Amino acid sequence: MKENILDVLMYLFEHYMDGDNSDFPEQDSLRTELVEAGFTHTEVDKAFDWLDGLATQKAEGNMKLTGASRSIRVFNSQEIKKINIECRGFLLFLDQIGVLDPTNRELVIDRVMALESDDIDLRDLKWITLMVLFNQPGQEAAFAWIEDQVFEEFMPTAH
């Protein structure tokens, strides 16, 4: 199994985030479960650090951005290197249709940049966006929309 931080995060999301938070195990038992599921201690620790970074950004709440409806996000050279053109286009699309506001867009970009992987694809970006929106109050409609985008890949289509 190719383990990376995003695999650990997706495992956590699929097993715990769509249920009742009262069933959420303590961090130590969760770490043990993840290792038993085949993830390395290093990747598990990095995934928890990633989640802590998301929680910190949310708790600080000082990154409230507003912008003109016709403004465009300009990516720096490090972001361009990590976020391919397809993913940047998708972020722009999400911004234009109102799924991401400027603050949540920056949170998504921040969480992408926090991953060690250099090969973020559209599927990964959708998962990251889903995880960010899940943690944002008042974003239920945006979360539902991106959730449909994530899981429609796995749905069989009838011809």
C-alpha positions as CSV (number, residue, x, y, z in Angstrom):
1,M,0.0,0.0,0.0
2,K,1.3,3.4,-0.9
3,E,0.9,5.4,2.2
4,N,0.9,9.2,2.2
5,I,-0.7,11.8,4.4
6,L,-3.7,12.2,2.1
7,D,-4.5,8.5,2.3
8,V,-4.5,8.7,6.1
9,L,-6.8,11.7,5.9
10,M,-9.2,10.1,3.5
11,Y,-9.3,7.0,5.7
12,L,-10.2,9.2,8.7
13,F,-12.8,11.1,6.8
14,E,-14.5,8.0,5.4
15,H,-14.6,6.2,8.7
16,Y,-15.3,9.0,11.2
17,M,-16.3,12.4,9.7
18,D,-19.7,11.5,8.3
19,G,-20.9,10.0,11.5
20,D,-21.7,11.2,14.9
21,N,-18.7,12.9,16.6
22,S,-19.6,11.3,19.9
23,D,-18.3,8.0,18.5
24,F,-14.9,9.5,17.7
25,P,-12.1,7.6,19.5
26,E,-9.4,9.2,21.5
27,Q,-6.3,10.1,19.5
28,D,-4.1,7.3,20.9
29,S,-6.5,4.6,20.0
30,L,-7.1,6.2,16.6
31,R,-3.3,6.2,16.0
32,T,-3.2,2.5,16.9
33,E,-6.1,1.8,14.5
34,L,-4.4,3.6,11.7
35,V,-1.1,1.7,12.2
36,E,-3.1,-1.5,12.3
37,A,-4.8,-0.5,9.0
38,G,-1.4,-0.4,7.4
39,F,-0.2,3.2,7.7
40,T,3.2,4.1,9.1
41,H,3.7,5.9,12.3
42,T,5.3,8.8,10.4
43,E,2.4,9.2,8.0
44,V,-0.1,9.0,10.8
45,D,1.8,11.7,12.8
46,K,2.0,13.9,9.7
47,A,-1.7,13.5,9.1
48,F,-2.5,14.6,12.6
49,D,-0.2,17.6,12.2
50,W,-2.1,18.5,9.0
51,L,-5.4,18.3,10.8
52,D,-3.9,20.4,13.7
53,G,-2.9,23.0,11.1
54,L,-6.5,23.1,9.8
55,A,-7.9,23.4,13.3
56,T,-5.4,26.2,14.1
57,Q,-6.4,28.1,11.0
58,K,-10.0,27.7,11.9
59,A,-9.5,28.7,15.5
60,E,-7.5,31.8,14.7
61,G,-10.3,32.9,12.4
62,N,-8.3,36.0,11.5
63,M,-8.0,35.1,7.8
64,K,-11.3,36.6,6.8
65,L,-10.8,37.7,3.2
66,T,-13.2,39.6,1.0
67,G,-12.6,40.5,-2.6
68,A,-14.3,42.1,-5.5
69,S,-16.4,39.7,-7.5
70,R,-14.1,40.1,-10.4
71,S,-10.8,39.6,-8.6
72,I,-8.6,36.7,-9.6
73,R,-6.2,34.8,-7.3
74,V,-2.6,35.0,-8.5
75,F,-0.5,32.0,-7.5
76,N,3.1,32.3,-6.5
77,S,5.8,30.2,-8.0
78,Q,5.8,27.6,-5.2
79,E,2.0,27.2,-5.6
80,I,2.3,26.9,-9.4
81,K,4.9,24.2,-8.9
82,K,2.7,22.2,-6.5
83,I,-0.8,22.9,-7.9
84,N,-1.1,21.9,-11.5
85,I,-3.1,23.9,-14.1
86,E,-6.1,21.6,-13.9
87,C,-6.3,22.1,-10.1
88,R,-5.8,25.8,-10.3
89,G,-8.6,26.0,-12.9
90,F,-10.8,23.9,-10.6
91,L,-10.1,26.3,-7.7
92,L,-11.0,29.2,-10.0
93,F,-14.2,27.4,-11.0
94,L,-15.2,26.8,-7.4
95,D,-14.5,30.5,-6.6
96,Q,-16.6,31.6,-9.6
97,I,-19.7,29.4,-8.7
98,G,-19.5,30.4,-5.1
99,V,-18.5,27.0,-3.6
100,L,-15.4,28.6,-2.2
101,D,-15.3,32.1,-0.8
102,P,-11.8,33.8,-0.7
103,T,-11.2,32.7,2.9
104,N,-12.0,29.0,2.3
105,R,-10.0,29.1,-1.0
106,E,-7.0,30.3,0.9
107,L,-7.5,27.5,3.5
108,V,-7.6,24.9,0.7
109,I,-4.4,26.3,-0.8
110,D,-2.8,26.4,2.6
111,R,-3.7,22.8,3.3
112,V,-2.4,21.7,-0.2
113,M,0.8,23.5,0.4
114,A,1.1,21.7,3.8
115,L,1.2,18.3,2.1
116,E,4.6,17.0,1.4
117,S,3.5,15.4,-1.9
118,D,4.5,17.3,-5.1
119,D,2.0,15.5,-7.2
120,I,-1.4,16.9,-6.2
121,D,-4.1,15.9,-8.7
122,L,-7.7,16.9,-9.1
123,R,-9.0,14.0,-7.1
124,D,-6.6,15.0,-4.2
125,L,-7.7,18.6,-4.4
126,K,-11.4,17.7,-4.3
127,W,-10.7,15.6,-1.1
128,I,-8.8,18.5,0.5
129,T,-11.6,20.9,-0.4
130,L,-14.1,18.5,1.1
131,M,-12.1,18.3,4.4
132,V,-11.7,22.0,4.6
133,L,-15.4,22.7,4.0
134,F,-16.4,20.0,6.5
135,N,-14.7,22.1,9.2
136,Q,-16.4,25.4,8.3
137,P,-19.7,26.3,9.9
138,G,-22.3,27.6,7.5
139,Q,-20.8,25.9,4.5
140,E,-23.2,22.9,4.3
141,A,-24.4,23.6,0.7
142,A,-20.8,24.0,-0.5
143,F,-19.8,20.9,1.3
144,A,-22.7,18.9,-0.2
145,W,-21.7,20.1,-3.7
146,I,-18.1,19.1,-3.4
147,E,-19.0,15.9,-1.7
148,D,-21.1,15.0,-4.8
149,Q,-18.0,15.8,-6.9
150,V,-15.7,13.6,-4.8
151,F,-18.0,10.6,-4.7
152,E,-19.4,10.7,-8.3
153,E,-16.0,9.3,-9.4
154,F,-16.9,6.1,-7.6
155,M,-20.5,5.8,-8.8
156,P,-21.1,3.5,-11.7
157,T,-22.9,5.2,-14.7
158,A,-25.6,3.5,-16.6
159,H,-25.5,3.7,-20.3
